[in-house]
Amino acid sequence: MDSREHIVMLPFMAHGHLIPFLALARQIQQRTGFIITIATTKLNIQYLCSSISTDSNSQPLSNIRFAELPFNTTDHDLPPNTENTEYLSPSSIGNFLHASLSLKDPLLQLLNDIVHQEGKPPLCLISDELFGWATELAKSVGTVNVAFTTTGAYGTLAYVSIWLNLPHRYSTDSEEFKVPGFPESYRFHRSQLNPYVRDADGTDIWSTYLQAQLSQSIESFGWLCNSVEEIEPLGFDLLRKYLRVPVWSIGPLIPLAALKNTSSSNSTSGFSFFKQHTAKKPGLTPEKCIEWLDLQGPDSVLYISFGSQNTIGLSQMMELAIGLEDSGVSFIWVIRPPTGFDLKSEFKAEWLPEGFEERMKQSKRGLLVRNWAPQLDILSHKSTGAFLSHCGWNSVLESLSQGVPILGWPMATEQAYNSKMLMEEMGVSVELTRGSQGVIVGKEVKRIIELVLDKEGKGKDMRNKAVEVEKKLREAVRDETDYMGSSVKAMDDFMRSILYKSTQEQAESIEVQKFMGN
Ligand code: UDP
């Protein structure tokens, strides 16, 4: 392959998208030697650069470059310096999506500069599925756009189809509805929709953005999907039929070391997956978390986190704490201010039952980590037995890559669809509740935690199935002389297709030039 080839990548500005985009860039770069330019805004570049510089275990990444796209949030009614969804309230995200359209002109400028300097367009543009406008932009400079979905095939199909068709609007006599693209017998439930899609009618701020962007993304040259063929055969089959363009399953985009370890304590080596993964400062160091986990029994700890941008309601927080205390299980809980409070503010003791943190600390039963935890280190520790998760796709892959079953509490975007698939197709999860408004009571929390961590019955069954998925995820990225996993093959196939397309186009352009010359 010609290592002078150049690929430009355009991630959506949210941690759950930036992390797999950077992992994809590393993978393409290491496999092909191509130059990769990640185009995004100033603060997100700072975050990505620090992720690379804290990653002492990675190969040199000299061919990954960053291009800054100017983005002035105050022009769009957003708080100053809001370049990422992290601290945005869900109601501001609609604005943020529309504001992202202002990246179009600077990206066009960047692509034209590349054409000018290199004498040809980049091999392709890989843009987030939420940036459908990139399809036409890529064409205008003589290249193609490939949409990248950072979520699984099943979740992507449900997300795209529900936004484009709003099928729940036509099911007035029932809480359940069919979704185009899914088999006739499949039903989704209104409670699986976040409030913005539930209330959408095609004219609101969310639909106007997402319907326009997703329908243009469908016109891309193809889609890359952060998942593995063998873990979601149905999802991939349905997604391909719906999109009718090639879909390459190139996941799981998590550090390779986390897919090669044999789930154990890492405390003695001082090695941390976390440091290879994200540059955010954790509320507690990986070493401290591991030290605490080393004191617990195998598969006994419940890890609780709602991802990079979600939190739960105040009364839910209280009931979760009550249920946890009553259950007697050990846990690590990543805590953030509840819904309605400033997510950047200090966590207040009054949001939890009186004396809760102190009692948990004294008894060494519970560890509360403020804001951000070294998630992969926790999940890969042998003491971690289950993950109470919002079912964000990165969290799902990280959990299953370590054979850890899931207790679902989906909050937003496609998380409830992921949760449905984890329960109905994979059998690795049960759901506690949905959203930040759902009513939960301590007693039910206790019952379901005990069920998931049970060494027999449903708990055991889910753990066995999670271990099966773990094996498939690890197989998919095996790249040995006598064996190539499905994701490695898909990545090569993607590269071949894109190179073939580019050669064809160059040949055609030479023909056209010859013809014009005559
Ligand atoms: N993450 C982490 N520590 C935290 C919360 C999140 O390392 O305390 C990482 C997590 O490992 C995952 C990403 O942030 O890679 C969250 O992505 P996901 O798709 O699960 O959810 P989102 O944040 O997009 O809702």
Residues whose N, C-alpha, C, O or C-beta is under 5 A from the ligand:
A	BS01	UDP	G16 I19 F306 G307 S308 Q309 V334 N371 W372 A373 P374 Q375 L376 G392 W393 N394 S395
